[in-house]
Amino acid sequence: MRHIFGIIFKELSMSDDLTKRMKVDYWMMAKIARAYAITGETSIFYIVVMNMNIAINLQRLAKEFKHTSAVNIKFLVPDQRDFNSKLELLGQKLMDTGGLLVLENNKTVSNTQKQQYAEAVGKQFLKRYIKYKEKEAKTVQQHEIPVGIEWDYYGRSKI
């Protein structure tokens, strides 16, 4: 059995809080991967981040930990159409203001709005990516999700 996990990081830039969170998450992923490996099963973790800079930093951080060497982690960055489609739904345009999301009428978008936007983009992209890459995957109901963690996606496939 192959266990497929999806995680969306809604941060739009790298921060110390994200680094601290990832240290804990890497440890948890390693623990889960080891538990499945003992039973002869496999696992993969798809981590969706909002830009390549975050992906590079998190990959670098993962290499610092010995316990992540056996964990199958794939960092993913949504493509421009995912970002654009959600902006259109919100009636917004992305303006180049040094990394800030700005409404057409020049009102700065709140952190809550940014996170909701990033989550919508991430979910759309993660769903499409897993459907493409993990053709045999079946999404698992919330009450069957292992380790009591609320993943953005959890599914299984027979391999």
N, C-alpha and C positions, 0 to 999 in steps of 0.2 A: 504494500500500500504506500502511496505517495501522499504526504500531507502538504498542503499548499496554504501558506499564510500571506496575507497582504496587510501592509501597514502604510498609512498615509501621514506624512509629516507636513503640517499646515504652515510651518514657519516659512517666511519668504526670504529670510536671511539667516546666516549662521550666528549662533549665540552660545554663551557659556551654558545656559539652561539646556539647550539642545544637546550639547556635548555631554553634560551630566546625565541627561535622560538616555542617551544612546549607550553610555557605559552600562547602565542597568539593563537596557533592552538587549544588548549584545550578550550579556551574561545569561539572560533568560532564553534567548534563541539557542545558545550553546547547550544549555541544560535540556531543552526540548529536543534538539537534534540528537544529542547523545541518547536520550531515553528511547527515541524511535530506532536509532541505529542498533541498539541492544536487541531489539525484537526483529531486526532485519528489514525494517521499514525505512523510508527516506523522507526527507522534508526539504522544503525550499521556502525562502522568505523573500518576497518581493517588497521592496521599500520604495515608495513613491515620494520623491522630494520635488520641490518647486523650481529648483534651478541646478545647473551643473556644478556651480561652486559648492553648494551644500553636498552634493553627491561625492565630489572629490574629497572634501574634508571628512565626510563620514567613512569613506573607503580607507582613507589614511588612518583614521582612528581605529577602524576594525583591525588593521594590520598590527596595531600596537598590542593587541591581546592574543595571547597564545590560545585561549579557549575558543576563539572564533575561526581558527584555521580549518576546522572540519565542518563548518557551517556553510551551507549553500545560500549565499545572500546575493541578490541582484538589485542594484540600485537603478531606478527608473525615473526619468524626467518626462512629464507630459509634453506632447508636441504643441506647436503654436495653435493648431486648430482646436485643441481642448481649451486652451486659455481663451481664444476668441469666441468659441461657442457659448461659454458661460458669461462672458462680458456682454454678448449680444442679448442673452436672456435677462440680464440685469439692466439692459439699456445703457450700458457704459462703454466707453472707449478707453483703451490703454494709452496713456500719455507718458512720454518720457520725462519724468520729473525726478531723476536720480533714484529710481527704485521705488517711488511711492505710487500707489494706485490712486488715481484722481478721477472724480466724476466729471462729466462734461461741463458742468457749471462751476468747476474749480473747487468744489468742496472736497476736502481730504477724506478718504475712506477710513473708517474706524478700524481698530485692530480686530474687533469682532467681525466686521464685514469682510476684512481680509481673510480671516480664518475660515469663514463660511464659504467664501469664494474658492480658496485653496482646497477645501474639503470637497466641494462640488467638482472642481477640476480633477482632483486626485481620484475620486470615486469613479467618475466617467472613464478616465484613462485606465485605471486598474482593472475595472470590469472588462473593458475591451481587450486589454493586453493579455489577461489570463484566459479569456475566451479564445484568443488566437494561439497562445503558447501552450496552454494546458487543455487541449481539445477534449480530453476524457474527464476533466474535473467536474465534480458535482458539488455544488455549494451545500454546506452543512447548516442545519438549523441552529439557532442560538443556543439551545439547551444541550447540544452535543459538542460544543466547542471545548477543546481540551485546555487544561491548566487554568480555567476560570478567567482568562484574559479576554477582553472584548477586542478582537481583531477587526480591522476594516474589511477583511475577507478571510474566510477559512473554507477550504474545500478539500476533497480527497479524490484520488484517482487510482485505478488499478494499473500497476506498471509491470 
